């Protein structure tokens, strides 16, 4: 299985939905304009949002507004190459939930990813 800090952008981009659904952390793949293209079963279950409601939606404007800030969304605009882990607290539609976010983006891939590891 692919670990949260070990999985590569190439692996995420080339892995089947079934495999991504088996990962023990959330995987969200976004197009360059922030539209959700990948939303794994783990994230759907933990966030309480069905994939049908999330796929095709604008992640930062309509789904995860708490990440529409300089720590997450702005980094995808400002940094063409990202592979970093940050501590974050999810707050939208839930009690504050500490998580680790892994942000992945490269000019070599059309999608960028937000991985979410619940830490509690």
HUZI-V937008 format. One record per residue. RES is the residue in one letter. OMEGA is omega in whole degrees, 0 to 359 (* if undefined). Layout:
{{RES | OMEGA} {RES | OMEGA}}
This chain:
{{X | 182} {X | 179} {X | 182} {X | 183} {X | 183} {X | 185} {X | 183} {X | 176} {X | 178} {X | 179} {X | 179} {X | 183} {X | 185} {X | 184} {X | 180} {X | 177} {X | 180} {X | 179} {X | 178} {X | 179} {X | 182} {X | 180} {X | 184} {X | 179} {X | 181} {X | 176} {X | 178} {X | 178} {X | 185} {X | 171} {X | 182} {X | 179} {X | 173} {X | 179} {X | 183} {X | 179} {X | 181} {X | 179} {X | 188} {X | 184} {X | 180} {X | 180} {X | 178} {X | 181} {X | 184} {X | 180} {X | 182} {X | 179} {X | 179} {X | 181} {X | 181} {X | 179} {X | 187} {X | 184} {X | 180} {X | 180} {X | 178} {X | 188} {X | 187} {X | 182} {X | 188} {X | 187} {X | 184} {X | 182} {X | 179} {X | 177} {X | 180} {X | 185} {X | 182} {X | 183} {X | 185} {X | 187} {X | 183} {X | 179} {X | 178} {X | 177} {X | 187} {X | 188} {X | 181} {X | 179} {X | 180} {X | 165} {X | 185} {X | 176} {X | 177} {X | 171} {X | 185} {X | 175} {X | 176} {X | 184} {X | 186} {X | 176} {X | 180} {X | 172} {X | 181} {X | 185} {X | 178} {X | 180} {X | 165} {X | 175} {X | 171} {X | 180} {X | 181} {X | 177} {X | 176} {X | 176} {X | 182} {X | 184} {X | 182} {X | 180} {X | 168} {X | 190} {X | 168} {X | 175} {X | 184} {X | 178} {X | 177} {X | 185} {X | 178} {X | *}}
